[in-house]
Amino acid sequence: MKKYNFNAGPCVLPEPAIESAIEAIRDFDNTGIGILEISHRTPGWERIMKETADLWKELLRIPDNYKVLLLGGGASTQFFTIPANLMKKKAAYLQTGTWAKKAIKEAKFYGEVEIVASSEDKNYSYIPKGYTIPTDADYFHITSNNTIFGTEMHEDIDSPIPLVADMSSDIMSRPVDVSKYGIIYGGAQKNVGPAGVAFVIVREDILGQLDRPLQTMVDYRTHISDSDKNRSMFNTPPVFSIFVMHETLKWVKEQGGLEAMYKLNQEKAALLYNEIDRNPLFMGTAAKEDRSIMNVCFVMSEEHKDKEAAFMEFAKERGMVGIKGHRSVGGFRASIYNACPKEAVEALIQCMQDFEKQA
């Protein structure tokens, strides 16, 4: 039976990236040594590091005054690294979900945190609007897509202070105006690779503005080098994770880049949301104008709550993997990242329709 992967992360990866990774484990770059065993100072690896950063720059059209860093760990490490590098006295945060709340907790170790708006009052089912960004803050932090609750900021906002965005779960899903941001960061394991590596896109001029000393590894400037071959390699990088990222970004480019990805992602999301809205057994949990095109959250409608376990089992029997919703929301969540094929979304829709017929 064919399986359809809707896991929220780690999640589905492009098949060509998986095949390249398998081959590289056996023999990397015709060295006769597998990628899990090579030195990160192997010339072939230095090429991969540069090509990966170049793919980021090309796909996102990153301006020259930004650097792309590929660091060990995930977005959670950046929750404290960002305020360590940027906060003098105060930072502003938009609280739109669990991960934003965790970032706020870490920032409070470095100074005052002003929560400019929050959607916690309705279980993070919408994106706050009409708020004012304080100009006396050192930066404004947003979480562009909320994996757990299925909401997304669909446009790049304007900010009078450096804008910092956790884009873990929607990076590379649509074109982004990088010039509007001071830092874009995230964990790779949603759209750009496996777990183990974080990406940080940073505008250089916002660094080095603090009076306090920073630990070497926490200071972003440590990982920025005048030499391409040393960038992101102050310590041993997560070699295998970055290799899979390299192959994943190559695949995105081959598909037509972010414009093509965005078009396909919109189509997939529209198909699934239309079925949720049509099918009397189901209902969406996020405000319609804020629905994520990456993480589609839905529950059984009020009169069919008793059928949740039955549908979950029905879906599993038909090859649906990873659709159980987070405990904070309940119900179901289909994560339809870049590499999730339209065929998988259509299979889930057919499953929902078949369940409706027998209910």
C-alpha positions in Angstrom: 0.0 0.0 0.0 1.3 3.4 -0.9 2.0 5.7 2.0 1.4 9.5 2.0 3.6 11.5 4.4 1.9 14.4 6.1 4.3 14.6 9.1 4.9 18.1 10.4 8.6 17.8 10.6 10.8 16.0 10.1 8.7 15.5 7.0 8.5 14.5 3.4 11.6 15.2 1.3 12.0 15.3 -2.5 12.7 11.8 -3.9 15.8 13.0 -5.9 17.3 14.4 -2.7 16.8 11.1 -0.9 18.4 9.1 -3.7 21.4 11.5 -3.8 21.8 11.1 -0.1 21.8 7.3 -0.3 24.4 7.4 -3.0 26.5 9.9 -1.0 26.5 7.6 2.0 28.1 5.0 -0.1 30.5 7.3 -2.0 30.7 11.1 -1.7 32.0 13.0 -4.8 33.8 10.0 -6.2 36.2 9.9 -3.2 35.4 6.3 -2.4 34.5 7.4 1.1 30.9 7.9 2.3 29.7 11.4 3.3 29.2 10.2 6.9 32.9 9.6 7.1 34.5 12.5 5.2 36.4 15.4 6.7 34.6 18.7 6.4 37.8 20.1 5.0 37.6 17.8 2.0 37.7 20.1 -1.1 34.5 18.5 -2.4 32.8 19.4 0.8 33.9 23.0 0.7 32.3 23.2 -2.7 29.0 21.8 -1.3 29.0 24.4 1.4 29.5 27.3 -1.0 27.0 25.9 -3.5 24.4 25.5 -0.7 24.8 29.1 0.4 24.7 30.2 -3.3 21.4 28.3 -3.8 19.9 30.1 -0.9 21.0 33.5 -2.3 19.7 32.6 -5.8 16.3 31.2 -4.8 15.5 33.9 -2.3 17.2 36.7 -4.2 19.2 37.6 -1.1 20.9 41.0 -1.3 24.7 41.2 -1.1 24.7 42.8 2.4 23.3 39.6 3.9 25.1 36.4 4.9 23.7 32.9 4.9 24.8 30.8 7.9 24.2 27.1 8.2 24.6 26.1 11.9 24.2 23.0 13.9 21.0 22.6 15.9 17.5 24.0 15.1 15.4 27.1 15.5 15.1 26.7 19.3 18.9 27.5 19.6 18.3 30.8 17.8 15.6 31.7 20.3 18.4 32.8 22.6 21.1 33.5 20.1 19.1 36.3 18.4 18.5 38.4 21.6 22.1 37.7 22.6 23.2 39.3 19.4 20.6 42.0 19.0 19.0 43.1 22.3 20.4 46.1 24.1 17.5 46.7 26.4 14.2 45.8 24.8 12.6 43.6 22.1 9.1 43.4 20.7 7.4 40.1 19.9 4.2 39.0 18.1 2.8 36.0 20.0 1.0 33.8 17.5 1.7 30.3 18.8 3.7 27.9 20.9 7.0 28.6 19.2 6.6 32.3 19.4 5.9 31.9 23.1 9.0 29.8 23.6 11.1 32.5 21.7 9.7 35.1 24.1 10.7 33.1 27.1 14.3 32.9 25.9 14.5 36.6 25.0 13.5 37.6 28.6 16.9 36.4 29.8 18.4 39.4 27.9 16.1 42.3 28.7 12.6 43.6 28.5 10.1 41.9 26.1 7.0 43.7 24.9 4.3 41.5 23.4 2.8 43.8 20.9 -0.2 41.5 20.2 -1.2 37.9 20.9 -3.8 35.5 19.5 -3.6 33.3 22.6 -7.2 34.4 23.6 -8.6 32.2 20.8 -6.0 29.4 21.0 -3.8 31.0 18.3 -6.4 30.5 15.6 -5.7 33.8 13.9 -2.9 36.3 13.2 -3.3 39.6 15.2 -3.7 42.8 13.1 -3.8 46.5 13.8 -0.9 46.5 16.3 1.8 49.1 16.6 5.4 48.2 16.5 7.3 50.1 19.2 10.1 52.2 17.7 12.1 52.1 21.0 12.6 48.3 20.7 15.8 46.8 19.3 14.0 44.5 17.0 10.6 43.0 16.2 10.2 39.2 16.1 7.5 37.3 14.2 6.8 33.7 13.5 5.6 33.7 9.9 3.9 30.3 10.0 2.5 28.4 12.9 3.0 24.7 12.5 0.8 23.6 15.4 -2.2 25.9 14.8 -2.2 26.2 11.0 -2.0 30.0 10.7 0.4 32.0 8.4 1.4 35.6 7.7 1.0 35.7 3.9 2.8 39.0 3.2 6.2 40.5 4.2 5.3 43.3 6.7 7.0 46.7 7.0 8.8 47.4 10.3 10.4 50.6 11.5 12.9 48.5 13.5 14.9 45.4 12.4 12.4 42.6 11.6 13.4 39.1 12.7 11.4 36.2 11.4 11.2 32.5 12.4 10.4 31.0 9.0 11.0 27.4 10.0 7.9 26.0 8.4 7.3 28.2 5.4 10.7 29.1 4.1 11.1 28.4 0.4 7.4 28.0 0.0 6.9 31.4 -1.5 8.9 34.4 -2.7 10.1 36.6 0.2 11.4 40.2 0.1 14.5 39.5 2.2 15.4 43.2 2.2 12.5 43.8 4.7 14.2 41.6 7.3 17.1 41.9 9.6 17.3 38.2 10.2 15.4 35.2 8.8 16.0 31.9 10.5 14.6 28.5 11.1 15.2 24.8 11.4 15.6 22.9 8.1 13.3 20.0 8.8 10.1 21.4 7.3 10.9 22.5 3.7 14.7 22.5 3.2 16.1 19.3 4.6 16.4 17.0 7.5 16.8 17.9 11.2 20.2 18.9 12.5 20.9 22.2 10.7 19.5 25.7 11.2 19.6 28.5 8.6 20.3 32.1 9.5 20.1 34.9 6.9 21.5 38.0 8.6 22.0 41.6 7.5 25.6 42.3 8.5 25.1 45.8 9.7 22.8 44.9 12.6 25.6 42.8 14.3 28.2 44.1 16.7 26.1 46.8 18.2 26.3 45.6 21.8 28.5 46.6 24.7 28.4 43.2 26.4 30.7 40.4 25.4 29.3 37.4 23.7 30.3 33.7 23.9 32.3 32.8 20.8 29.8 30.3 19.4 26.8 32.5 20.2 28.2 35.5 18.3 27.0 35.4 14.7 30.1 37.2 13.6 32.1 34.1 14.5 30.4 32.2 11.7 30.8 34.9 9.1 34.2 34.7 7.4 35.8 36.7 4.7 36.6 33.4 3.1 33.7 31.4 1.6 35.3 28.1 2.6 35.4 29.0 6.3 31.8 30.5 6.5 29.6 28.4 8.8 32.7 26.1 9.5 34.1 27.6 12.7 33.4 24.2 14.1 32.4 21.0 12.4 29.1 21.5 10.6 26.3 19.0 10.4 27.7 17.6 7.1 25.0 15.1 6.2 22.1 17.4 7.0 23.6 20.2 4.9 24.2 17.8 2.0 20.5 16.8 1.9 19.7 20.6 2.1 21.9 21.1 -0.9 20.1 18.4 -2.9 16.7 19.7 -1.7 17.4 23.3 -2.9 18.7 21.9 -6.2 15.3 20.2 -6.6 13.4 23.5 -5.7 15.4 25.2 -8.4 14.7 22.5 -10.9 10.9 22.8 -10.2 11.1 26.4 -11.3 12.1 28.2 -8.1 9.9 29.8 -5.5 7.3 31.2 -7.9 6.5 27.7 -9.2 6.6 26.3 -5.6 4.2 29.0 -4.4 1.8 28.3 -7.2 1.8 24.6 -6.5 1.5 25.1 -2.8 -1.5 27.4 -3.2 -3.2 24.8 -5.5 -2.6 22.0 -3.0 -3.9 24.1 0.0 -7.0 25.3 -1.9 -8.0 21.7 -2.8 -7.8 20.6 0.8 -9.4 23.6 2.3 -12.3 23.4 -0.2 -12.9 19.8 0.8 -12.9 20.7 4.5 -15.4 23.5 3.9 -17.6 21.3 1.7 -17.6 18.2 3.7 -20.2 18.3 6.6 -18.0 16.0 8.7 -15.1 18.4 9.0 -14.3 22.0 9.9 -11.2 24.1 9.8 -9.7 25.6 13.0 -7.9 28.7 11.7 -9.4 32.0 10.6 -10.0 31.7 6.8 -7.9 34.7 5.9 -5.0 33.4 8.0 -5.0 29.8 6.9 -1.6 28.3 6.4 -0.7 26.8 3.0 1.8 24.5 4.7 0.0 23.1 7.7 -3.7 22.4 7.3 -5.5 21.9 10.6 -9.0 20.6 10.9 -11.3 18.8 13.3 -14.6 16.8 13.1 -17.6 19.2 13.0 -19.6 19.5 16.3 -22.2 16.9 15.4 -19.6 14.4 14.3 -17.1 14.7 17.2 -17.6 11.0 18.1 -16.2 9.9 14.7 -12.7 11.3 15.2 -11.1 8.0 16.2 -12.9 6.2 13.5 -11.7 8.6 10.8 -8.1 8.4 12.1 -8.2 4.7 11.8 -9.9 4.9 8.4 -7.2 7.2 7.1 -4.3 5.1 8.4 -5.8 2.1 6.6 -5.6 4.0 3.4 -1.9 5.0 3.8 -2.3 8.5 5.4 0.7 9.0 7.7 1.2 11.8 10.3 -2.2 13.5 10.2 -2.9 13.4 13.9 -3.3 17.0 15.1 -1.1 18.5 17.9 -2.6 17.9 21.3 -3.0 21.7 21.6 -5.6 21.7 18.8 -6.7 18.1 18.5 -8.3 16.6 15.4 -6.1 16.5 12.3 -3.2 18.2 10.7 -1.9 17.7 7.1 1.5 19.2 6.5 1.7 19.8 2.8 5.2 21.2 2.4 7.0 21.7 -0.9 7.9 18.0 -1.4 4.4 16.8 -0.6 3.0 15.9 -4.0 -0.5 17.0 -5.2 -1.2 13.3 -5.5 -1.0 13.0 -1.7 -3.5 15.8 -1.1 -5.9 14.2 -3.6 -5.6 10.9 -1.8 -6.4 12.5 1.5 -9.4 14.3 -0.1 -10.6 11.0 -1.5 -10.2 9.4 1.9 -12.4 12.2 3.5 -15.1 11.7 0.8 -15.1 8.0 1.2 -15.5 8.3 4.9 -18.4 10.8 4.4 -20.2 8.2 2.3 -20.1 5.5 4.9 -20.7 7.8 8.0 
